[in-house]
Amino acid sequence: MKLWLALGCALALALETGASAQDAAPAADAELREGPVLIARVAGTINPASADFLENAIRQAELEEASLLLIELDTPGGILTVTQGIVQAMLDADVPIAVYVAPRGAWAASAGTFITMAAHVAAMAPGTSIGAAHPVNPFAGNERAPAESQEEGAPPPPADIDLEKAENFTASFIQSIAQERGRNVEWAIKAVRESVAVSAEEAVELRVVDIVARNRAELLAAIDGRTVDLDSGPVKLTLKNAEQRELSMGMLARFLHTIWNPTIALMLLSAGGILLWIEFSTPGASVPGILGVACLLVAVVSLQVLPFSWLGLTLFIGGLALIAAELFVTTHGLLFAAGVLCMLLGGSMIFERPDVSDLDVPFWSVVVPIVGSFATFGALTAWAVGRVLRSPSKLGEGELLGMRGVASTALAPSGTVALRGELWSADADAEIAKGEAVEVIAIDGMRLQVRRAPRRGANP
């Protein structure tokens, strides 16, 4: 009996040892890469330029068999369809990818949440945040009314179909990413449906990211030796002595990355309107007109990529036109006020498209200052034009009355006077010697009525 018991224990031990060895085999067989660590820095919105940069960085890291592609990220969000392409490239990549939300104060909001969670290693610097990935609604608040706030028996509020479709899609999208990378699925869905956001420390506790690191060196040291799973098999990160090389965007890509920003596009539209207004107000100036057309052309290039609302754009441009019309139509400020209101409303909704994008332009920090600047300029222009219109005419006879000249011949009582570089026929009320100063008191056709000019400061 004891013999059979001993044999059973030995067999169980052998099976356990074999299973442990089998489980440890992948780690032991993990590929060791000794290539460089490539670093790609993305700051600003996620747009086609930044997407092209990151996808090229992934391809380059694969060609060089890099030990790691490190993406340092600081973004308020971006175009959802573009984000899909980046995430797809990251999930299919045959190179270890780490996303590091840095520096302190940076955020991985909206589209940045998807990119961070799609990395093999997700890290954040202290003082950073992640989340708030809910698609925006251009016509209403994005928060759903709580069920308890509805009266019993009352019909449910009307559904925003576009917003609901966008929310369902993005929730499913981020759920699949979290499941693929073994991250917190429940929190990921809340980031979309409830716009939750957390700090770096909370993100680690919730298994949203893997590590908090104060700087790049600390991050690389912390993940050195970690094993990540690629489609081609497990890879062990060997980063201790790896060469670090930063990748950079080309000049054209940097320019496009700058203008493919909703805030910049709105500023270009406003600047173009102001400069063209100046050109039309002062014909022949040329420079304001050329710069205005250039600003509008760059804005059009930006709008070719950024998903925008035609309603918002129409309201914004209509507001510009109404403010300009106040100079030519007397409405006692009604057109001006309507123009300001249209610009505020249009500017707040121009880039809010829940079906394709999570872009947004901050209302108080961007839209209000832009509209306020344009309105101030328009008000000053209207005030200056009104002041000119209210002032007495200085043209024709009105310009000559009271003007001083010199008698070029003796006036006895008729002769000629030199006035404004011209010789005029003149009649005087008394004899005036040649060379004496005269003053115009009336005009009769092409003849002037003059008198001896009083001394400066003397009563006429």
PyMOL commands that set and color helices and strands:
alter all, ss='L'
color gray80, all
select helices_A, chain A and resi 2-28+48-63+80-91+111-117+147-149+161-181+185-193+200-205+216-223+251-259+262-281+287-303+310-325+334-349+363-390+397-400
alter helices_A, ss='H'
color red, helices_A
select strands_A, chain A and resi 31-32+37-43+68-74+97-101+107-109+121-124+129-131+197-199+211-212+227-230+233-236+244-247+404-407+414-419+422-428+437-444+447-452
alter strands_A, ss='S'
color yellow, strands_A
deselect
rebuild
show_as cartoon
